[in-house]
Amino acid sequence: MPPHIERLKTYVQNFDDYIQGGIPKGQVVLITGTPGTMKSSLCYSMLYYNALHGKTKSIYMTLEQSRGNLIEQMMLMGMENPAVQDYVQVVDLGLIRRSLTELSAKGSWLQVFKMYAENLKKSIGFDILVLDSLDVLEMAAQIRDDRRTELFYLFEWLRNMGVTSFLISERAPEDIFSRSYDEGYLADAIISLKLQEIGESDVQRRIRAVKLRSTNHKAGYFSLLFSDGMFRATQVISE
């Protein structure tokens, strides 16, 4: 008998069925895509519905978009149940980043991020962490020289925290197969979002589980739709 794997539901209708019920808990997951693919909305949606249905505590750490702007945007999208506020905490690390300009030495900002995450883990005991985004964290922390090694230790630190982490990455689908995409090799999972042109006038959003350890998943693209405050994945509409 294979060992039982606890899974975290994405609450994207149908998509969980394609990935054996959800993402294995404790994994480091990259959410990749170009602007406009709804990466932030998808991540917040996972926190929102895990809180709504399972009272799961989570942290959404944003380094660019303000806390107020993010929450307002999600409420306008229909994710507005006040009961969720006790379980989903949005932390605006961008404010701290802007106020700590003296932390310019390499590695200092990374330590600030880890400190806040560890303190929040001790104080509220969250199970899911979203970082928006990995690209901005790398830039602020000046991760450049031995990038693969530094990302390896960052991902190991996330796993040792005992949380399921989602790292938003501004990468096009074709970029995640390049040799320079170290995080793709180091992460446990990659969920790719993209905009697919249909004919001359239409564009579809699509979602794909490129990589998902410990999971027998369907690896193809599905159409990603959003309505009534929820995402759903369907078979690709013919082009």
C-alpha positions as CSV (number, residue, x, y, z in Angstrom):
1,M,0.0,0.0,0.0
2,P,1.4,3.4,-1.0
3,P,1.7,5.9,1.9
4,H,-1.3,8.2,2.4
5,I,-0.5,11.8,1.3
6,E,-2.3,14.7,2.8
7,R,-3.3,17.1,0.2
8,L,-4.3,20.8,0.0
9,K,-7.2,21.5,-2.3
10,T,-6.8,24.3,-4.7
11,Y,-10.6,24.8,-4.9
12,V,-10.3,25.3,-8.6
13,Q,-13.3,23.4,-9.8
14,N,-12.3,20.2,-11.7
15,F,-8.6,21.0,-11.4
16,D,-8.2,19.1,-8.1
17,D,-9.6,16.0,-9.9
18,Y,-6.8,16.3,-12.4
19,I,-4.1,16.3,-9.6
20,Q,-5.3,13.5,-7.4
21,G,-7.3,15.7,-5.1
22,G,-4.9,18.6,-4.5
23,I,-1.3,19.5,-3.8
24,P,0.7,17.5,-1.3
25,K,1.0,19.5,1.9
26,G,4.4,20.9,2.8
27,Q,5.5,21.4,-0.8
28,V,7.1,24.4,-2.3
29,V,4.9,25.4,-5.3
30,L,5.8,27.9,-8.1
31,I,2.9,29.7,-9.6
32,T,4.2,31.0,-13.0
33,G,2.9,33.2,-15.7
34,T,3.1,36.5,-17.4
35,P,1.1,39.6,-16.3
36,G,-2.6,39.2,-16.7
37,T,-2.8,35.5,-16.0
38,M,-4.4,36.0,-12.6
39,K,-1.5,34.5,-10.5
40,S,-2.3,36.6,-7.5
41,S,-6.0,36.1,-7.7
42,L,-5.5,32.3,-8.0
43,C,-3.3,32.2,-4.9
44,Y,-5.6,34.3,-2.8
45,S,-8.5,32.2,-4.0
46,M,-6.8,29.1,-2.6
47,L,-6.3,30.8,0.8
48,Y,-9.8,32.1,0.8
49,Y,-11.6,28.8,0.1
50,N,-9.3,26.8,2.4
51,A,-10.2,29.2,5.2
52,L,-13.9,29.2,4.3
53,H,-14.3,25.4,4.1
54,G,-11.5,24.2,6.4
55,K,-10.7,27.2,8.7
56,T,-7.1,26.9,7.5
57,K,-4.9,29.8,8.6
58,S,-2.7,31.4,6.0
59,I,-0.4,34.3,5.2
60,Y,-0.3,36.3,1.9
61,M,3.0,38.3,1.8
62,T,3.0,41.0,-0.8
63,L,6.1,42.9,-1.8
64,E,4.6,45.3,-4.4
65,Q,0.8,45.5,-4.3
66,S,-0.5,47.2,-1.2
67,R,-2.6,45.2,1.3
68,G,-5.6,47.5,0.9
69,N,-5.5,47.3,-2.9
70,L,-5.2,43.5,-2.9
71,I,-8.1,43.0,-0.4
72,E,-10.3,45.5,-2.3
73,Q,-9.6,43.7,-5.6
74,M,-10.4,40.3,-4.1
75,M,-13.7,41.6,-2.6
76,L,-14.7,43.0,-6.0
77,M,-14.1,39.6,-7.4
78,G,-16.6,38.1,-5.0
79,M,-14.3,36.8,-2.3
80,E,-15.8,38.9,0.5
81,N,-17.0,36.6,3.3
82,P,-16.0,38.4,6.5
83,A,-15.5,35.1,8.3
84,V,-12.3,34.6,6.3
85,Q,-10.7,37.6,7.9
86,D,-9.8,35.6,11.0
87,Y,-7.9,33.0,8.9
88,V,-6.3,34.9,6.0
89,Q,-3.7,37.6,6.9
90,V,-2.3,39.9,4.2
91,V,1.1,41.3,5.1
92,D,2.4,44.3,3.2
93,L,6.2,43.7,3.2
94,G,6.5,46.4,0.5
95,L,5.9,49.0,3.3
96,I,8.7,47.5,5.3
97,R,10.9,47.2,2.2
98,R,10.5,50.9,1.4
99,S,11.2,52.0,5.0
100,L,14.3,49.9,5.4
101,T,16.4,51.3,2.6
102,E,19.5,51.0,4.7
103,L,19.3,47.3,4.4
104,S,21.1,47.3,1.1
105,A,23.7,44.6,2.0
106,K,23.2,41.3,0.3
107,G,21.1,38.9,2.3
108,S,19.7,41.5,4.7
109,W,16.3,41.7,3.1
110,L,16.0,37.9,2.9
111,Q,16.6,37.8,6.7
112,V,13.8,40.4,7.2
113,F,11.4,38.2,5.2
114,K,12.4,35.1,7.1
115,M,12.1,36.9,10.4
116,Y,8.5,38.1,9.7
117,A,7.5,34.6,8.5
118,E,8.9,32.9,11.5
119,N,7.3,35.3,13.9
120,L,3.9,35.0,12.3
121,K,4.3,31.2,12.3
122,K,4.9,31.3,16.1
123,S,2.1,33.8,16.8
124,I,-0.7,32.5,14.6
125,G,0.4,29.1,13.4
126,F,-0.4,29.4,9.7
127,D,-0.4,26.4,7.3
128,I,-0.2,28.1,3.9
129,L,2.2,30.9,2.8
130,V,2.0,32.9,-0.4
131,L,4.9,35.1,-1.5
132,D,4.1,37.7,-4.1
133,S,6.6,37.6,-5.6
134,L,9.8,35.5,-5.7
135,D,11.2,37.8,-8.4
136,V,10.9,40.9,-6.2
137,L,12.3,39.0,-3.2
138,E,15.3,38.0,-5.3
139,M,15.9,41.6,-6.4
140,A,15.5,43.1,-2.9
141,A,17.8,40.4,-1.4
142,Q,20.3,40.8,-4.3
143,I,20.4,37.1,-5.0
144,R,22.7,37.0,-8.0
145,D,26.0,35.2,-7.7
146,D,25.3,31.6,-6.6
147,R,21.6,31.8,-7.3
148,R,20.8,28.1,-7.3
149,T,22.5,27.5,-3.9
150,E,20.7,30.4,-2.3
151,L,17.3,29.3,-3.7
152,F,18.0,25.8,-2.5
153,Y,18.5,27.0,1.1
154,L,15.4,29.3,0.8
155,F,13.2,26.4,-0.4
156,E,14.6,24.1,2.3
157,W,13.8,26.7,4.9
158,L,10.2,26.9,3.6
159,R,9.9,23.1,3.8
160,N,11.3,23.1,7.4
161,M,8.6,25.6,8.4
162,G,6.1,22.9,7.9
163,V,3.9,24.9,5.6
164,T,2.7,24.6,2.0
165,S,4.2,27.6,0.2
166,F,3.2,29.2,-3.1
167,L,5.8,31.4,-4.8
168,I,4.5,33.7,-7.6
169,S,7.0,33.8,-10.4
170,E,6.8,36.2,-13.5
171,R,7.8,33.6,-16.0
172,A,6.4,32.7,-19.4
173,P,5.6,29.0,-20.0
174,E,8.5,28.6,-22.4
175,D,11.0,30.0,-19.8
176,I,10.4,27.4,-17.2
177,F,12.1,24.8,-19.4
178,S,15.3,26.8,-19.8
179,R,18.5,25.7,-18.0
180,S,18.7,29.0,-16.2
181,Y,15.3,28.5,-14.4
182,D,16.9,27.0,-11.2
183,E,13.7,27.4,-9.1
184,G,11.9,25.1,-11.5
185,Y,14.3,22.2,-10.7
186,L,14.4,23.0,-6.9
187,A,10.6,23.4,-6.4
188,D,8.3,20.5,-5.6
189,A,5.6,21.7,-8.0
190,I,5.1,24.1,-10.9
191,I,1.6,25.4,-11.9
192,S,1.8,27.4,-15.1
193,L,-0.7,30.0,-16.2
194,K,-0.8,31.5,-19.7
195,L,-2.8,33.6,-22.1
196,Q,-3.6,31.7,-25.3
197,E,-4.6,33.7,-28.4
198,I,-7.6,32.2,-30.1
199,G,-7.9,33.4,-33.7
200,E,-7.5,37.1,-34.2
201,S,-9.7,38.5,-31.5
202,D,-10.0,36.2,-28.5
203,V,-7.7,35.2,-25.6
204,Q,-8.2,32.3,-23.2
205,R,-6.5,31.9,-19.8
206,R,-5.1,28.4,-19.3
207,I,-3.7,26.4,-16.4
208,R,-1.3,23.5,-16.3
209,A,0.4,21.4,-13.6
210,V,3.8,21.2,-15.2
211,K,5.4,19.4,-12.2
212,L,3.8,17.9,-9.1
213,R,5.9,15.5,-7.0
214,S,4.2,12.5,-5.4
215,T,1.2,13.0,-7.8
216,N,0.0,11.2,-10.8
217,H,-1.4,14.3,-12.5
218,K,-2.6,15.3,-15.9
219,A,0.1,17.4,-17.5
220,G,-1.8,19.2,-20.2
221,Y,-3.4,22.6,-20.3
222,F,-7.0,23.3,-19.3
223,S,-9.0,26.5,-19.8
224,L,-9.1,28.6,-16.7
225,L,-12.4,30.4,-16.1
226,F,-13.5,32.7,-13.4
227,S,-17.1,33.6,-12.4
228,D,-19.1,34.1,-9.2
229,G,-16.0,34.3,-7.1
230,M,-14.5,31.0,-8.1
231,F,-12.1,29.5,-10.6
232,R,-12.8,26.4,-12.6
233,A,-10.8,24.4,-15.1
234,T,-12.4,22.9,-18.2
235,Q,-11.2,21.0,-21.2
236,V,-9.6,23.3,-23.6
237,I,-12.1,25.0,-25.9
238,S,-11.2,24.2,-29.5
239,E,-9.3,26.9,-31.3
